[in-house]
């Protein structure tokens, strides 16, 4: 087990990384600011994800947070300060949205499955981050919200992740009304996979991560990539893309081992290749 801080914008550890065997836990670490996604926080999270993507020893990732909020979204104080820029903040706003979009895509593109462990509230870009993860475990007291409409700023970019996680009308209801969605309702609409007692989200996420890491890493890596690739394709193209990945998977050592173990009625011994 090891813990490493990801630094950005000074000496403050914006994102903490702790490795437990094959699981990396990334903890958002701006509790006083409700883990708002400042540019420094976004950069720290991007750096942590880039490091994990290159780490073959890590087979699953859990994203958690310090304090009472998972993430309150973009840092509105930082955004407001840049309205005094000569261009009214246009360049900073554009760079911030691009960086945020990149980090959300990094979660989706990460070879390893990613689980969000949500305690407290996940609002705006914080909700976007949870929705971008492959699985979400939420405490029963957790709430999800895209409240930008309340302050004249429609949650357009969070809507990208939300629309890919829940049905269209459920996404639009969240975006148009900006209301807090309790964990139980988020479970019903498909934004959340598991609801657990308060304080147990990280524990349950780690239980799921342990079950995931017991599988072949090569199968998980190929499977996640194929799922995300085919999801946006027409039916025929989706089957063609998925079939190509299935062939690649069948040629992997672990597939031969797994099938042989199943036929031989024994436990497989994964080589993760």
N, C-alpha and C positions, 0 to 999 in steps of 0.2 A: 504494500500500500504506500502510495506517495502522494504528496500534495504540492502543487506548483501554482503560484499566482501569475495571472496574465496582466501585465502592466500596460497602461496607456495613459497619456496625459499627466505625467508626474509619477509619484511613488505610490499612489493609491492602487490597491489591487482591485480592479474593477470586476474581474472574473477569476474565481478560484477554481483550480482543477485538482481533483483527487482521484487517483486510480485505485480501484479495488479489483485486483486480478484483471479480468478482461473488460471491466466496466470503467468508463471515465465519467466522473461526476463534475459537471460544470455548474458553479454556483454564482449567480448574479449577486454582486456585492456592493450595492449602493443603497442599503436599507433606509438611510436618512432621506434619500431622494426617491423612495419607493421604487427603487431599481429602474428609474426612467432611463430610456435608451439615448443617452447623450452620444455625441460623436465619439468620445473616448470609450464609452461602454461598447458601442457598436464595433469599434476597431479592436478592442480587447476580445470580444466574442468571436470576431472573424479570425483573429490570430489563433485563438484556442481551437477553433474548428479546423483551421488549416493544419495545425499540428496533429490533431487527431486523425485527419484524413490520411496522413503519411505514416501513421503508427499502426503497423500490422498486429501489434499485441492487443489492441483495443477492438472489441467486437460489438460493443453496444455503448451508447452514451445516454446519460440522464442529465437534463437541465433542470436545476432547482434554483432557489433564491433565498437570500437572507432577509429577515424582517417580515412584516405583516402583509406585504404585497409581492406577488410574483413579478409583475412589472406594470407600471402606470403608463407605458408607452413613451413617445418622444418627450424629450426634456423641453417643456414649453418656456421655461425661463431662458434657456439657451437660445431657442428660436426667437423669442421676443427681443433679446439683446441684439440680434443681427438685423433687426429692422432699422437699426441706425447705420448700417453699412451704406456706402454710396449708391448701391443698386437696390436699396430697400430690403436686402436679404436674398435676392433672387439666386445668386450663385451659391450661397451657403445652403439655402433650402434645396436646390437641385442636387448638390453634392450629398446632402444628408439623405434625401430620398433614394438616391442611387446606392449609397453605402448600405442603407437599411435593406433595400431590395436584394443586394448582393449577399448580405448575411442570411437573409431568409432563404434564398436559393441555396446557400451553402449548407443549410440544415437539410434541405430536401435532397441535395446532391451528395451529401456525405455518404461514403460507402457503408457505414455502420448505421443500424437503426437508432433512432433518437426518441427518447421518452421524456415528456415534460411532466414534472412533479409540481403541481400547482396548489399552493396554500394561499389563502387570501384572494386578492383580486388580480385579474389579468385584463387590462383595459387597453383599447386602441392598438398600438404596435405591440403591446404586451400580449394581447389576445392573438394578434397576428403571429407572434413567435410560437405560442402554444399550438395554434392551428397548423403551423408549418411542420411541427414534429410528427413523427409516424404514429405515436401513441400518446395519449394524455391521461394521467392519473390525477384526479382532483380530490381535495378534501371536501367533505360535505358542506363546509362553510365557504368554499371557494365561489367566486362569481366571475362572470365573463361579460365584457361590454365593449362596444365600439361607439363611444359617446361623442365623437367629433361633431355630430350634427347639433349638439347642444351649445357649442361655442363657434358655430359658423365655419367649421372645418370638417367636411364630410370625410369619413375614414375610408378613402378610396384605396389606398395601398393595403391596409389591413383586409379590405374586402377581397383582394386577390386570393389570399390564403383562406379566408373564411368561405368563399364560394367553392373552393376545392375540398373543403372539409365537411360542409353540411349542404342540405338541399337549398336550391336557389331562393325559394320564398322564405326559408328560415334565415338565410344570410341577409336578405333584404330587410326583413323585420328588425334584425339587430342593427343594421346600418341606418335605417330610416327613423327608428324610435330611440336608439341610444340607451335602451333600458338595461339594467343589470340582469343577467341571466344566471339563476342559481345553478349549482353543480348538477342537481337532479334533472333540471330541464336541459342543461347542456348535454347530459348523458342521453336523454331521450332524442334530441335532435342529431346526435352523432358527433358532436364536437369533442366529447369526452368518452374514454373507454371504460374507466373504472371510477367509482366514487367510494371513498374510504373515510373513516372517522378523522376528525381534525388532528393534525400533527402526524398522520400516517402516510401522507402522499409519497414522501421520499422512500419510506420503507417498502411500500407496495411497488413503487417504480423499480426498486432494486430487486425485488422478488421476480418481477417480470423480466428484468434485464438478465438475471441469473438463468432463467428458463431459456431466454433467447441465446445466450452465450454457450449454452450446452449443445447448440446445433452447429452445423458446419458453417464456418465463416464464409466460405466461397459461395455456398448456396444462398446465404442471407444477402451477401453483397450483390450477386447477380439478380436475386429476386427483387430486392428493393429497386435496383436500376430498371429492371423490366417493368415492374408495376407502375412506376412513375412515367416511364416512356410510353407505355401502351394506353394509359388513362386518357391522354389527350388526342388519341388517334381514332379515325373511323374504324368500324368493326373489322373489315378485311385487313387493313394495315396493322391494326392492333394484334390480330392473330399472327400475321407474318412476323412482326417484331418479337412477339412473345415466343413464337416457335424457334426463331433464331437463337434467342437466349436459352431456351430449353436444350437445344442441341449443344451449345457451349457448356451448359451445366452438366449434361449427360457425359461429356468428355472429361469432366473434372475427376480427379482421383477420389474425392470424397463421395461423389455419386456412385462410383463403382464400389467403394467400400460400404456405403449405406445400403445399396441394393443387395450386395452380397451378404451383409449382416442380417438384413430382413429375411432373405431366403434361407439363411443358415440359422435363423432363430437365435441370434446373439446380439450383444450391444455393439454398435459401431465404434471404431477408433478413428476419430477425425484427424486428418493432417492439415485441414484448412487450406487445401489447394486442389 
